[in-house]
Amino acid sequence: MGMRSETDMLVTRLRSGRRLLSLQGHVLVGALTVLVLFPFLATVERERRLVRWAARLLRIVGVHVTVKGQAPAARIGGALIVANHVSWLDIHLIHSLLPARFVAKSEVRGWPVIGWLADKAGGTLFLERARKTDAKRVNGAMADHLRAGECLALFPEGTTTDGSELLPFYSNLFQPAVTAQTPVWPALIRYRAGDGRYCQEAAWHDDSSLLDSLRRIVRQPAVFAEIEFLTPISSQGLHRRELAARAEQAIRGLLVADGHGSQPEIADHLPA
């Protein structure tokens, strides 16, 4: 029994080390691509490379992706994806499917390498939460991008959970969809282990660092990421609170079907 335990620990260490080494090389290649090639590439080619890079990142860290439902098509009429927030993996999960422009807290911009890539490669819109007036600027930019036919994505809970619950949605950032008259696409993100249980190791909802979270993930034999897109919600004739409520209720319904979730409570503040 002891020998088996030691063997398992060795296998885990070797797997983790291999994945971390591969990830370092992948991030470096991505940074060099953005720095050297992106200034000379057309938008479509940049987006194609972003999607391919995100998909490979997930494979490197041992994440297998399953998609349910129909994702919005990039650059066709504009769409706002709203999803529950479980992990830093969520962004790469969505990016592995389509080149969505994210809305994120300004602190993300300061993350080493990742923040720079989010800005330069993903075109992320950063919101300064300490400045209440900054929401107006971000909302205006979001509406412009939606009118241009782009796909935007955000996490209206404003923070992460362990994936088994859904926090109240902040409705402020639903306003651009109302202004631009574009649909909202609710999506539920789940991370499961090989036995089908919710994978707590993939969640990033405590005070651990990004590096600690990454180490937990690469130690797992495999993580199975599921993203389920629901029926899009038309924003025509709706107030932002109504739009947020319908999106939250749609996602919550799937969690309840999983045996999780609680009663909804819509908030109307800046994302936390």
SULTA-V294249 format. One record per residue. RES is the residue in one letter. SS is DSSP state (A for helix, B for strand, O for the rest). PSI is psi in whole degrees, 0 to 359 (NA if undefined). D_LAST is the distance of its C-alpha to the last C-alpha in whole Angstrom. Layout:
res = {RES:RES}
ss = {SS:SS}
psi = {PSI:PSI}
d_last = {D_LAST:D_LAST}
This chain:
res = {M:G:M:R:S:E:T:D:M:L:V:T:R:L:R:S:G:R:R:L:L:S:L:Q:G:H:V:L:V:G:A:L:T:V:L:V:L:F:P:F:L:A:T:V:E:R:E:R:R:L:V:R:W:A:A:R:L:L:R:I:V:G:V:H:V:T:V:K:G:Q:A:P:A:A:R:I:G:G:A:L:I:V:A:N:H:V:S:W:L:D:I:H:L:I:H:S:L:L:P:A:R:F:V:A:K:S:E:V:R:G:W:P:V:I:G:W:L:A:D:K:A:G:G:T:L:F:L:E:R:A:R:K:T:D:A:K:R:V:N:G:A:M:A:D:H:L:R:A:G:E:C:L:A:L:F:P:E:G:T:T:T:D:G:S:E:L:L:P:F:Y:S:N:L:F:Q:P:A:V:T:A:Q:T:P:V:W:P:A:L:I:R:Y:R:A:G:D:G:R:Y:C:Q:E:A:A:W:H:D:D:S:S:L:L:D:S:L:R:R:I:V:R:Q:P:A:V:F:A:E:I:E:F:L:T:P:I:S:S:Q:G:L:H:R:R:E:L:A:A:R:A:E:Q:A:I:R:G:L:L:V:A:D:G:H:G:S:Q:P:E:I:A:D:H:L:P:A}
ss = {O:A:A:A:A:A:A:A:A:A:A:A:A:A:A:A:A:A:A:A:A:A:A:A:A:A:A:A:A:A:A:A:A:A:A:A:A:A:A:A:O:O:A:A:A:A:A:A:A:A:A:A:A:A:A:A:A:A:A:A:O:O:B:B:B:B:B:B:O:O:O:O:O:O:O:O:O:O:B:B:B:B:B:O:O:O:O:O:A:A:A:A:A:A:A:O:O:O:O:O:B:B:B:B:B:A:A:A:A:A:O:O:O:A:A:A:A:A:A:A:O:O:O:O:B:B:B:O:O:O:O:O:O:A:A:A:A:A:A:A:A:A:A:A:A:A:A:O:O:O:B:B:B:B:O:O:O:O:O:O:O:O:O:O:O:O:O:O:O:B:O:A:A:A:A:A:A:A:A:A:O:O:B:B:B:B:B:B:B:B:B:B:O:O:O:O:O:B:O:A:A:A:O:O:O:O:O:O:O:A:A:A:A:A:A:A:A:A:O:O:O:O:B:B:B:B:B:B:B:O:O:O:B:O:O:O:O:O:O:A:A:A:A:A:A:A:A:A:A:A:A:A:A:A:A:A:A:O:O:O:O:O:O:O:O:O:B:O:O:O:O:O}
psi = {317:318:319:319:317:322:317:319:321:317:318:317:317:318:315:315:318:316:317:320:317:322:319:315:322:318:321:315:319:316:318:322:315:319:319:317:323:323:341:1:147:159:317:319:322:315:321:317:324:314:316:321:316:319:320:323:315:318:320:318:5:24:126:132:135:133:131:146:188:119:153:151:139:137:36:89:349:141:149:113:129:128:159:156:117:322:164:343:337:317:314:328:311:319:335:349:324:156:70:146:123:155:124:160:148:337:332:327:333:355:134:128:306:318:320:319:321:323:306:325:320:349:33:141:118:131:125:102:334:341:107:330:346:337:324:318:313:319:320:317:320:314:320:316:322:318:330:1:10:162:125:157:143:165:95:356:332:353:176:159:184:3:347:0:167:122:159:142:137:128:348:314:8:347:319:325:323:315:316:355:48:152:156:132:101:146:140:130:130:147:125:153:178:334:5:349:160:132:98:333:336:339:148:77:13:199:13:158:167:321:319:317:316:317:321:321:313:345:341:142:319:149:132:108:131:135:125:115:132:179:130:149:124:137:354:127:5:147:156:326:319:319:315:319:316:319:316:316:324:315:319:325:323:321:319:321:333:355:20:186:167:182:140:153:106:131:164:61:178:150:140:NA}
d_last = {47:46:47:45:42:43:43:40:38:40:39:36:36:38:35:32:34:36:32:30:33:33:30:30:33:31:28:31:33:30:29:33:33:30:32:35:35:32:34:37:36:35:32:33:34:31:29:32:31:27:28:31:29:26:28:30:27:27:30:31:28:30:27:29:28:29:28:29:29:29:27:27:29:28:29:31:29:26:23:19:18:16:15:14:12:14:15:16:19:17:17:21:22:21:23:26:27:26:25:21:20:16:13:11:9:12:12:13:16:17:18:22:23:21:18:22:23:19:20:24:25:22:21:17:16:13:11:11:7:10:12:12:15:14:12:16:17:15:16:20:20:19:21:24:23:23:27:28:28:25:23:19:16:13:11:9:8:5:6:10:13:16:17:19:17:14:11:11:10:9:12:12:12:15:17:19:20:22:23:24:26:25:24:21:21:20:20:20:19:21:23:26:29:32:33:31:28:24:24:22:23:21:18:15:13:14:15:18:18:18:22:22:20:23:26:25:25:28:30:30:33:31:27:28:25:25:23:24:24:25:27:25:24:26:24:27:28:24:21:18:17:20:19:16:18:21:18:17:20:22:20:20:23:24:22:24:27:26:26:23:20:20:20:17:15:14:11:11:8:6:4:0}
